[in-house]
Amino acid sequence: MIREYFRYKSTITTILAGSKLHVDAAKEAMISARQEIERTILDEPLFSSSFEPLHMKSCSVPVKRMLKASESAGTGPMAAVAGTIAWSGVEAMKDAGAKFAVIDNGGDIAYISDRVLRVGLYSGNSSLSRKMAFILLPSEEVYGVCTSSATVGPSISFGKADSVTVFSSDVSLADAWATSACNVLKADDNNELTEKIKNTGVDGFFGVIGDVVVKWGIIPKIACADVDENLITSG
């Protein structure tokens, strides 16, 4: 297995693949997706700064995905940017013949796999951080596992959760909803959130606030793990 760190401007990723051909396909596709997003920002600067959905037309697949996801989650389009770029990369790897392809874009993961995967969960200073992993089953179709945090990393969040991980076959949707859920997740009553998120295309979410776990929907099995911080994709 190849593990390669890849950075293009502020897009910082780890690529897992079976061959260099698939790594190269991922890089090319992620650069292309990012350039499409940059062109959209030049035409409409609000695309990069809005905290609310924007209603605009686009011919670009990555931008369309971000607009659609943000509309569902009630966020700005950039809440879905990392997952969308990772999705583009894994799609290209699949088109190049890959059966195993994983891209971690700063905690927002897209993958296909012919084997079981373990994805460790980092939740900052929570007592649960670095002690568990999601067990992801093989999937021939691209799937998204996206995490947002109010206490870790540079992303803007209005919440208190140490981590919220969202699962969906729509990777852009998983990313946008991770941000949205992280903004409002509570340690006790989350009825309003679960009412909003159900029937959106999200399969489930797993949140950590301090030593409290909040979960909803269909999520992967969880195993005890000793998560290696050196494997966390960051700048």
N, C-alpha and C positions, 0 to 999 in steps of 0.2 A: 504494500500500500504506500502511495505517495502522500505525504503531508507537506503542503507548501503554503507559506505565508505570502499573501499578495496584497499590496497596497497601491491604490490609484487615487491620488489626491486624498480626500478625507474618507474614502471607502477602504476599510481595513478588514481583510478577510483571511480565513484559513480554508484551504481547499483540500479535500481528501478525494483521492481518485486511484484508479488502477493503472493508469498509463499517462505519460506526458502529453499525449495527444488530447486527452480529455481535460487536462489542466489548462492547456493552451486554448481549447474551445471555451472554457469557463472564463478565462481572462478576457478574451476578445468580446464575449457577449456582455460581461459586466461593464466593460469600458463603453461599449455601444449603448447600453441601457443608461448609464450615467450621463453620457453625452446627450441623449434624447431628453433627459430630465433637465440638464443645464440649458438646452435650447428653449425648453418650455419656460424656465425661469427668466430668461432674457426677454421673452415675449410677454410674460405675465409675472412680474416680481412677487406678487402676492402668493404665488404658488409655493414659494420657499418660506414664507413667514406667517401665513394664516393658521390660526388655531381652529378654524371651522372649515367645513367642506366648501369647495369651490365648484361652481357650475360653469363648466367650459368644455369646449370640444377639443379633441385631440385625435390625431391619426396614429400616435405612438402607442404601442401595446403597453410598455411599462407605465406611461403616464395614465392611460385609461384604467389600468389596474389600480393605481394609486388613488385616482379620483373616485372610483367605485368603492374601494375599501374605506376611504375616509367618509364617504356618504353614509355607509353602514354604521361606522363606529362613532360618528359625530366628531371627528378630528380634522385637522388640516391634512392635506395630501402627504406632507413630508413625514407624517407618523408612520407611513408605510414604505418609506424609501429603502431601508436596509433589506427588508424582506423581499421587496420587489426586485432589487438588483441581484440578490442571491437566487431568486427564482429564475431569473433570466439566465444566470450562469449554469444552473443545474439542467434547465431545459436544453441548453446548447450541448452539455455533456451527454445527455441522453440521445440527442439527435446524432451525436458523433459515435454512438454505439455503446456508451457506458451502461453497465448494469449496477454499478456502485458509484455514487457521486454525492458528496456532501460539501456544502458551502456554509460556513459560519461567518456571518457578517455582523460582528460585534454583538453576538448573542441572539441574532435572528438567523435561524437555520432553515435551509431548504435541502431536501435530500431525496434520492432514490437509493434503494439498497437491495442486494440479493442475500443479505445476512442481517442478523439481529444487531442493533446498535445500542450503545449505552451513552447517554448524554447527561453529564453531570450538571447539577444545579448550584449556581453560586448566588447567594443571597446576602452579600455584604457581611454585616456584623451580626446577623441573626444566628442564634444558637444552632439552627438547622442548616446553615450554610456549609457547603462542601461535604455534606454527609449523605447525600442521596443522589440517585441517577434515575432518569427515565429510561425504560427498556422499550426501544422502538422496534416494532416488527418489520420484516422485509416489506418493501413496497415497490411495485413497478412504476407507479405514478408518483409525480412530485408531491411531496408533503411538507407542510410548514410547522416548525416548532419555534415560536418567537417569544422572547422574554424582554420585559421592560422593568425598570426599577426606579423608585423615587429616591433611593439612597446610594445607588452605585452608578458610576458612569456620567457622561456629559449630557445625556438627553434631558430635555425639559419635562418635568412631571409635576402635577399639582397634588399628588397623593402622598401616602405614607408607607406604601408597601415596599418591602425589601426586594421582592420579585413577584412578577405575575407572568406565567408562561401560558400561552394560548396555542391550541392545536387546531389545524385546519388544512384541508387540501388546497385552499386558496392562501398562498403564502403572504400576499399583500394584506389580505383580510386578517390573518393571524397577527401580523405586525401592528396594524392599526388598532385592533381590538386589545392587544397587549398594552398599548399606550393608554387607550381609553379606560380599560379596566383598572390599570394601575392608578389612574387619576382619582378613582372613587372607591376602590376596595376598602372594606372595613373588616375589623376582626370579628364582628358579630353579625349585623343585619345587612345582607347583600341581595335582598329580594328585588329591589329596583334594577340592579345590575343584571341579575339572571333573567328577569323579564325582558330586558332590552336585547340581551345577547342571544337568546334562544331563537331558533329559526333563521339565523343570519348566514349559516354556513360554517359557523364555528362549532367544532365538536365538543370542546370543553376547555376549562382553564384550571390552573393550579397556582394559588397565591400564598405567599409567605409574608406575614407581618410579625416581626419579632419571633416569638416561639409558637405562633398560631398559624395553622394551615387552613386555608379556605379553598375548597374545590367544588367544581360543578361540571356536569356533563360527562362525556366519555373521555377519559385520559389514559395514557399508557400505564402499565404496571410500574411500580417504583421499587427500587432496591437500595439497600444500604451501600454506600460507596465512600471511598476516600478520594475526593476530587483533587486532581493536581492543578494548582493555580497556574502553572507554567503553560497549560494547554488552553487557557482562556485567551480568546482573540481580543487584543486591545492594542492601542497605539503606544 
